[in-house]
Structure formats: C-alpha cells, structure tokens
Amino acid sequence: MATSAKILNPETCTVNEDWTIVLPRRGKKGRNLPRIRTPEEQQKPWFPTEMMVIYGIGSIESYETPRLQLSLAILMKRKLSWIGDVEVFDPILSATESRVLESLGCYVLLVNEQGRRCAIKPTLFYMPHCEAELYDNLLQANWGVMLKGMVLLGNSFETYEQHVLEYKSSVIVDTARHILAVRKLTQEFSINTVSDDYFAAFHDSSWHFFSPDVEAKLQLTEI
Ligand SMILES: C[S@@+](CC[C@H](N)C(=O)[O-])C[C@H]1O[C@@H](n2cnc3c(N)ncnc32)[C@H](O)[C@@H]1O
C-alpha cells in the first residue's frame, strides 16, 4: 500500500455544509413520498444525503470478494445517515443477482454508463478493483468543478502513479491520463486491511477526495 497515504475512519467523516439535499433520482411507486421519521430518528442529528453509485462489484453469486465488497456498501448505508440511494451497475450481473441486490435495497441500473456518471448531486462512487479505464472515464466526465461533488472509494491512484514512475508503462499513461493528472489535487486515504480474510476484497483501495480549487489547476497537458 502507498506509504505516504493517510488512514481514514469513515465513521468520522463530515459532510460539507454547502451540499444540498438530494431527492431520489427515479423510482418505484411511492418512492418520492416523504418518509415519516421514527421518534428515534428524530432525535438524531440531521445530515444532507448523497447518492452512492457502485460500479464493478462483480459476481456476488460466484465469488466471496464481491460479496465482502457489497457487505461494506450495505454496512456504510446502514451506519452513515448521509448516504441516500444506492445504485449498482456491473454488466456481468445476472437477473438473480440483480433481484438479490434490489432485495438489499439497491437500485440496479439498466444502462451501461461506462463510468461516465456526472456528479450533479453530491455522489459517493464505490468502484472496488475496477479497471483504470473506468476511473478515468468517471474523472473525465466530471473534469472541472464537478469533481468537488464526488468522493471515490476505489483503487489507489497513488499506486497507479507509482506504477507509471517505476515501469514507465505507456499503456497505463494512456488509459489513466485523468487519474495521473488529478493526483496532485487529490487527498488519498488508504484502506488498512487488518485481516488476511479481507485482503483480496480491499487491498490497494483508498478513499479519494478532490481539492476545492480543482477548477483552476486541472491540466491534462502536464502528464
Ligand atoms: C477486476 S473486476 C472486479 C470485480 C470485483 N469488484 C472484485 O474485486 O473482484 C472489474 C469489474 O468491473 C466490471 N465492469 C466492466 N465494465 C464496467 C462498466 N462499464 N460499468 C460497471 N462495471 C463494469 C466487470 O464486469 C468486473 O466485474
């Protein structure tokens, strides 16, 4: 794991006070009706909600790693009150896997966005061990001011940069142009895998936050 990256406990995350309330994007009958909060919920401090988009979860029927990664998403959704709708897309998901995801409260997307979702609402992207191209597409789609509206949990960008420096791989440079360019404006916090049981699911993964003055400094030509 990257040595200079810091460790973050997601429980202690705070939400930028400027962020706005996000209403459900699409929905089944009744989803847009305001939900009545229980007395316990009314006692809790209120936070604005944000979307969570999960790309590339993999086959939850076939492999333990995607199941562990999905478990983290569901735990975050349960524990962190600021997380709103959870949308999932992976082209390999079967109809059965999609139904399981829906039963767990996720919305399975029907369209392959190729990772190009624009964070017009504050959005948490969870992309466990996706290909570099997918992260790059996401960054390209949000290049500029919209980077401020997104947080990304996925492969360590610092590790991509180290690979480029070590192996001078032109393939990585080509597929990761935006990843490399955004590095100097990114605060990265690596996931510390405390047990070998979770290594396969969470190794080389980091939280990425993008600097507020991102607009002025984003220059692809510097790569
Ligand atoms: C390297 S696998 C990672 C799978 C799993 N998360 C893991 O760690 O084992 C990358 C995943 O990205 C998915 N993928 C490919 N293109 C995608 C796209 N356009 N949108 C979302 N997921 C995509 C693949 O189907 C695959 O399941």
The ligand as an SDF file (V2000), in Angstrom:
LIG
                    3D

 27 29  0  0  0  0  0  0  0  0999 V2000
  -11.4700   -6.5500  -11.9320 C   0  0  0  0  0  0  0  0  0  0  0  0
  -13.1980   -6.8520  -11.8170 S   0  0  0  0  0  0  0  0  0  0  0  0
  -13.5110   -6.5020  -10.0990 C   0  0  0  0  0  0  0  0  0  0  0  0
  -14.6540   -7.3150   -9.5930 C   0  0  0  0  0  0  0  0  0  0  0  0
  -14.7860   -7.2610   -8.0660 C   0  0  0  0  0  0  0  0  0  0  0  0
  -15.1040   -5.9310   -7.6030 N   0  0  0  0  0  0  0  0  0  0  0  0
  -13.5350   -7.7790   -7.4140 C   0  0  0  0  0  0  0  0  0  0  0  0
  -12.7790   -7.0330   -6.7830 O   0  0  0  0  0  0  0  0  0  0  0  0
  -13.2990   -8.9840   -7.5660 O   0  0  0  0  0  0  0  0  0  0  0  0
  -13.8650   -5.4080  -12.6390 C   0  0  0  0  0  0  0  0  0  0  0  0
  -15.3810   -5.4480  -12.7310 C   0  0  0  0  0  0  0  0  0  0  0  0
  -15.8070   -4.2910  -13.4430 O   0  0  0  0  0  0  0  0  0  0  0  0
  -16.9300   -4.6450  -14.2260 C   0  0  0  0  0  0  0  0  0  0  0  0
  -17.1560   -3.6720  -15.2910 N   0  0  0  0  0  0  0  0  0  0  0  0
  -16.6340   -3.6680  -16.5430 C   0  0  0  0  0  0  0  0  0  0  0  0
  -17.1240   -2.6380  -17.2470 N   0  0  0  0  0  0  0  0  0  0  0  0
  -17.9860   -1.9800  -16.4190 C   0  0  0  0  0  0  0  0  0  0  0  0
  -18.8170   -0.8340  -16.5870 C   0  0  0  0  0  0  0  0  0  0  0  0
  -18.8670   -0.1770  -17.7400 N   0  0  0  0  0  0  0  0  0  0  0  0
  -19.5600   -0.4180  -15.5390 N   0  0  0  0  0  0  0  0  0  0  0  0
  -19.5190   -1.0950  -14.3660 C   0  0  0  0  0  0  0  0  0  0  0  0
  -18.7580   -2.1910  -14.1510 N   0  0  0  0  0  0  0  0  0  0  0  0
  -18.0010   -2.6270  -15.1650 C   0  0  0  0  0  0  0  0  0  0  0  0
  -16.5620   -6.0350  -14.7250 C   0  0  0  0  0  0  0  0  0  0  0  0
  -17.6770   -6.7550  -15.1900 O   0  0  0  0  0  0  0  0  0  0  0  0
  -15.9490   -6.6420  -13.4800 C   0  0  0  0  0  0  0  0  0  0  0  0
  -16.9170   -7.3030  -12.6840 O   0  0  0  0  0  0  0  0  0  0  0  0
  1  2  1  0
  2  3  1  0
  2 10  1  0
  3  4  1  0
  4  5  1  0
  5  6  1  0
  5  7  1  0
  7  8  2  0
  7  9  1  0
 10 11  1  0
 11 12  1  0
 11 26  1  0
 12 13  1  0
 13 14  1  0
 13 24  1  0
 14 15  1  0
 14 23  1  0
 15 16  2  0
 16 17  1  0
 17 18  1  0
 17 23  2  0
 18 19  1  0
 18 20  2  0
 20 21  1  0
 21 22  2  0
 22 23  1  0
 24 25  1  0
 24 26  1  0
 26 27  1  0
M  CHG  2   2   1   9  -1
M  END
$$$$
